[in-house]
Amino acid sequence: MSDAIPLNEKYEMTQCVYVSPEGKKLNYCRRQFGKAGKESAVVLFLHGAGERGDNNYSQLFHGAKEMCAFCTKNNLNVLALFPQCPADHLWVNTPWGDPAHTMPEESEDMRLAMAMLDQELKETGSDRNKVYVMGISMGGYGTWDAISRYPEKFAAAFPVCGGVDVKQVENFKKVPLLIYHGEVDSVVMPKRSRDAAAALEAAGCKTYRYVEVPGRDHDSWVPAFAEESNWKWLFEQSK
């Protein structure tokens, strides 16, 4: 992940640290596009396992480039938040190679990410009707976990190659969803997203779309983020 220019500088992100009332810390990067305040949407991006650490910029390795380009090109008012999970920690405490899981107790890092989001919303006065969560792989699991626990927070979710406890579908079936997975994913079984889509369909959800990329392995975020219509869809959502 070496880069001639640190990724936070490349994408004009400010490096921040959220500190909980108990003194727990979570690194994150932020960037405000356009106007701050009530006109601004908010995106919480949860990275994958390969971007864990404490440098507070590796979390920008996937997704930030495309998000920054779209927001800039379209003159959007968006607050982008990219927390970084420490090494050996998980957004969701479950093995991502399993064919299914039962939602575990909320991880400390997910609690911190949600608290950071709440603090940013309070301090910036951003539009609470346009808060989105998205993520890849381990962060795809995190995206599903976030809407399972806090569906009222989010106007839309964009989980890529993740997995969810399908028994939670009643909690999030009203949240508009764009789901991506590679057909031949060798890290997270395509079954995870197929099962999620099937559960949503069975629950009568009409606001989800499942895209399975033919012949694609784990990095289905590449076509997912390259498609401008996906970003357009995300930023059009509102509660």
N, C-alpha and C positions, 0 to 999 in steps of 0.2 A: 504493500500500500504506500510505498514511498512516492513522493511527489516533489517536484522542484519547488513548488510553492505550497505551503501548508494549506490543506483543504479549507480550513476556516477562512483564510485570507482569499483564496481563489474564489470562494462563493460569497465573500463579504459577510461572513457570519461573525457574530460576537460570541466569544466563549464565556459561559456563565456557570455558576454553581448554585444549585438550589440547596438550602439547608433547612431541614425540618425543625419543628419546635424541640424535638428530642436530640438534635444535633447530627442527624443522619444526612449524608451529602449525596447529591447526584449531579454529575456534570451534564451540561447541555449547551447546545449552540442555538442561537436565535437570529432571525433576520426579519425585519419589518419591510415589506414591499408596499410602496404607495403610502396611503394615509393610515395612521394608527387610530385606535379608538373604535367608536361604534360602527364605523363603516368597514372595519377590517374583519375578514374571516380568519380562522386559526386552523393550522394543520399540525397535528402531532404525528411525527414519523418515528416508527420503531424499527431499528436496524436489525440485521441478522447476527448470527453467532460470530462470524468472522470479523466483525467490527467492534467487538467488545474491548475494553481496556480502560486506561485512565488518561489518554492523551487529549481527549476532548476535541477530536477532529475526525477520527476514523469512521465515526457514525455517518459521515457525509459521503462516504465512498460510493454508495449506490443511492440514487433517487434525488439527491440535492441538485445535481447538474440539470436534470430535466425539469424539476420543479422551479428552479431559479429562472431557467430560460423561458418557461411558459408564463410565469408571473410577470417577468420583465416585458416580454413581447406583448402581452395583453394588458399591461398597465393595471394590474390587479392590486387591490388592497388586501394583503395577506400577511399574517404573522406566522412564520415557519418556526417550529420547535423540534429540535433533534436531540433528545436525551441519549446518553451513552451508558449502557449497562456495563458494570465492571467485569473484568476477566473472571471466568468460571461461574458467573451468575447467569440467571435465566429470567426473561420476562415472565415466563410461565414455568413452574416447576414440574415439568413432565418431559419424558424422552420424546424427541421429535420423530424418531423412527417407528414409533408404535402405530398400529392401525386404528387405535381409538384411545380416548382418555376420559377420565372423570375430572371435572374442574377441581383443582387442588385449592388449598388456602392461597389467598393472594400473596404473591411474592413481595418482598420488601422493595425491590426496584420498581415494580408496577405501582405500588402505593406511593412511592416517591414521585414517579412520573405523573401520576394523577394529581398529587398535591402541587407539583410544579405547574401543571396546566391550570389548576384553580387559582394559584397565585398570579400567574400571568394574566388570566382573564380578569381578575379583580383589579390588578394594577394598571392594565392597559385599557380597560373598558371596551374590549373587543366584542364583536357581535356573537352572543351566546347561541344564536340560532344558526350560526354557520361555523360550527366546530367539527372538524373532520379528524379521523384517525386512520392511519395506514401503516403498513409494514411488510417486511419480506422475511420469509423463512421463520427463524425464531421470533422475529417481529411480526410475522403473519399470525403466529400463535398469540402474540401479545395483542394484536388488533382484535382478534376474536374474543380474547379474554376481556379486553376493555369494554366491548359492547355487551358482553354477557353480564358484567358487573355494573356497568354505568350506562345503560342504553339511553338514558335521558340526557346525557351530556352531548351526544353526537348527532349531527345532521346527516352523516354518511360515513361509510367505512370502506376501505379498499385493501383487503387482505390478499397477499400474494404468497403462494405456496406454503400456507399455514394449515392449522388444524384446530378444531373446536370440539368441545363436549356438546354433541348434538342435542342432549337433553335440555340445554339452555335456550333452545330456539324460541321459545315463547317470550323470553326476555328481550330478544333483539329483532324479532321478525318485522317490526315496523321501521327499522333502520334501513335506509336504502344501501344496497351492497353491490360492489363490483368485485368479483372473486376471480382470481387468476391462478392457474396451475399448469405445469408442463405435463404433457401426456406420458412421458417416460421419466419422470422425476425419480432419481435414485436415492434421494436424501429424505424427502417427505413424500410419503405415498400419495399419488393422485387421488386415491380413495378418500383421503381426508377432506378434500374440497368437494368431491363428488357426493360424499355423504352429507356434507353441509348443505349443498344445493338441494339434495333430495329431501332433507328435513325441512328446509324452507318451503319447498314446493308442497309438501304434505301439510304444512301449517297454513297454507293459503297465502303465502307471501307473494306479492305482485311487484315488489320493488327491488328485486335482485337480478343480477346477470352473472352467469358463470361462463368464463372463457377458458377452455382447455386448449393449450397451444400444441398443435400436432408436432410430434417428433422432438419436443423440447424437453431437456433435462431440468435440473433444479433452477437454473437462472431464468425463470419465466418473467422475472421483473424487467429483463431487457426489452422484450416486445411490449410488456404492459406499460412501461414508462415512455417508450418511444412513440406510442400512439397518442397524439395530441387530443383526440376526442375523449380519451379517458380522463385527462386533466380537466378538460372542459366540463365533462359530466360532473366531476367531483365538485368543482367550484360553483356549479349551478344549483347544488342542493341546499335546501334551507328547511328548517323545522317550521 
